[in-house]
Amino acid sequence: MKNKGMQRITLREVAQETGFSVNTISKALRDAPDLSAQTKRLIQDAAKRLGYVANNMASALRSGHSNVLALIISDISNPFFGILCKEIEQQAARHGLTVIVFNTEEDPEKEDRAIRTALSQSVDGFLLVPSRNGEETLREHACRPGERPGRRPPGLRALQTGRSVLRLCFRSFCGI
C-alpha cells in the first residue's frame, strides 16, 4: 500500500495498520525513549512500507519551530556563494536543520519574493546575501529575524563574510 500521487499517508492510517494509537505512532516515529525497541521497529517498518512522510508543517505549528533556514543568495553562479551554500548546509545538517536556497539573480523583486516566501514557510531564520540594488527590500525587511552577510547597504548593519558569519549565524539559530 504505497503512497500514490499527492495523497499523504497519515499517522491515523499507520495506527490503523499496526493497531497502535496515533500517540504511540507519533512517539515511535520520533524515536521516543519510553517505547520498546521492538514496538518502534514494528511501527517504523509499517510507516516506511505505507510510504508515510512526516508533515513538517504540522510539526512546526505544534512546536513553533520548523528546523528550516532560508538562504537567500544574490547569484548562485558565483563560486564564492556556492562554497558558502555548501558550508551553511553542512553546519545546518550537523544541528538537525534543513536549508532551502533561493537564488535572486541580483533582482530586488526576486529578493523580496524570496524573503516573503521564506517567511510564509515559517522558517526559523534566514541568511541573506542581498542583491546590489536591494537596499529598499532590505530596509523593508530590516526588522525581520535573520543575518545579512556580505554587502552593506547604506544605513544597515551587516556582518562580515567568511567563517565568522557561519559562527554568528549558527550561534543565533542553534544556540551554540
C-alpha positions in Angstrom: 0.0 0.0 0.0 2.4 2.7 -1.2 1.5 6.4 -1.2 0.2 7.2 -4.7 0.2 10.6 -6.2 0.0 13.5 -3.8 -2.2 11.8 -1.2 -0.3 11.7 2.1 -0.4 8.7 4.4 -1.4 10.0 7.9 -0.4 8.9 11.4 -4.0 7.6 11.7 -3.5 5.3 8.7 -0.3 3.9 10.2 -2.2 3.4 13.5 -4.9 1.5 11.8 -2.4 -0.7 10.0 -0.5 -1.5 13.2 -3.2 -1.5 15.8 -1.4 1.2 18.0 -2.8 4.6 18.9 -1.9 7.7 17.0 0.0 8.9 20.0 2.1 5.7 20.1 2.8 6.0 16.4 3.9 9.6 16.8 6.2 8.7 19.7 7.7 5.7 17.8 8.4 7.8 14.7 10.1 10.4 16.9 12.2 7.6 18.5 10.8 8.4 22.0 12.8 6.5 24.7 9.7 5.3 26.6 8.8 2.7 23.9 10.4 -0.6 23.4 12.8 -1.1 20.5 10.5 -3.8 19.1 7.5 -1.6 19.1 9.4 1.3 17.5 10.8 -1.0 14.9 7.4 -2.5 14.0 5.8 1.0 13.7 8.8 2.4 11.7 8.7 -0.5 9.3 5.0 -0.2 8.8 5.3 3.6 8.2 8.0 3.0 5.7 6.1 0.3 3.9 3.0 2.5 3.7 5.1 5.5 2.4 4.5 7.7 5.4 6.3 11.0 5.2 6.2 13.3 8.3 4.3 16.5 7.8 6.8 19.1 8.9 4.4 22.0 8.6 2.1 20.3 11.2 5.0 19.7 13.5 6.1 23.3 13.1 2.7 24.5 14.0 2.7 22.4 17.2 6.3 23.1 18.3 6.8 26.7 16.9 10.0 25.6 15.1 10.3 24.4 11.6 14.0 23.5 11.8 14.4 25.1 8.4 16.6 28.0 7.5 16.3 30.0 4.3 19.4 31.0 2.5 18.8 33.8 0.0 21.7 34.3 -2.4 22.0 37.1 -5.0 23.9 35.0 -7.6 24.3 31.2 -7.1 26.6 31.0 -10.1 29.2 33.0 -8.2 31.7 30.3 -6.9 32.0 32.1 -3.6 28.3 31.7 -2.9 28.4 28.1 -4.0 31.0 27.4 -1.4 29.1 29.5 1.2 25.9 27.4 0.5 27.8 24.2 0.9 29.3 25.3 4.3 26.0 26.6 5.6 24.2 23.4 4.6 26.8 21.2 6.3 26.6 23.3 9.5 22.8 23.2 9.5 22.7 19.5 9.0 25.0 19.0 12.0 22.3 20.7 14.0 19.3 18.9 12.6 18.4 21.9 10.3 17.4 21.9 6.7 18.4 24.8 4.4 16.3 25.9 1.5 18.1 28.1 -1.1 16.7 30.9 -3.1 18.6 32.5 -6.0 17.6 36.1 -6.7 19.8 36.7 -9.7 20.6 40.2 -8.4 17.0 41.2 -8.8 15.5 43.1 -5.9 11.9 41.9 -6.8 13.0 38.3 -6.7 14.8 39.0 -3.4 11.6 40.5 -1.9 9.6 37.5 -3.2 12.2 35.1 -1.7 12.0 36.8 1.7 8.2 36.7 1.7 8.2 33.1 0.6 10.6 32.1 3.3 8.6 33.9 5.9 5.4 32.3 4.7 7.0 28.9 5.1 7.6 29.7 8.7 11.4 29.3 8.5 13.2 29.6 11.8 15.5 32.2 10.3 17.1 33.3 7.1 20.5 34.3 5.8 20.5 36.9 3.1 23.2 37.9 0.6 21.5 41.0 -0.8 21.4 42.0 -4.4 23.5 45.0 -5.4 20.3 47.1 -5.7 18.3 45.6 -3.0 18.6 48.4 -0.4 14.9 49.1 -0.4 14.0 45.5 0.0 16.4 45.2 2.9 15.0 48.3 4.6 11.5 46.9 4.3 12.5 43.6 5.9 15.2 45.0 8.3 13.2 44.2 11.4 12.8 40.5 10.3 14.9 37.8 12.1 17.9 36.9 10.0 21.5 37.7 9.3 22.8 39.6 6.3 26.3 38.5 5.4 28.3 40.4 2.8 27.3 43.7 1.2 26.5 46.6 3.4 23.7 48.9 2.1 23.8 52.4 3.4 22.3 52.7 6.9 22.0 48.9 7.5 24.2 46.8 9.7 25.9 43.8 8.0 28.0 41.0 9.3 31.4 40.3 7.9 31.7 37.4 5.4 33.6 34.2 5.9 33.6 31.6 8.6 32.8 34.2 11.3 29.4 34.7 9.5 28.7 31.0 9.9 29.6 31.0 13.6 27.5 34.1 14.3 24.5 32.7 12.3 24.7 29.3 13.9 25.1 30.8 17.4 21.9 32.7 16.7 19.9 29.9 15.2 21.2 26.9 17.1 22.2 28.4 20.4 25.9 27.4 20.0 
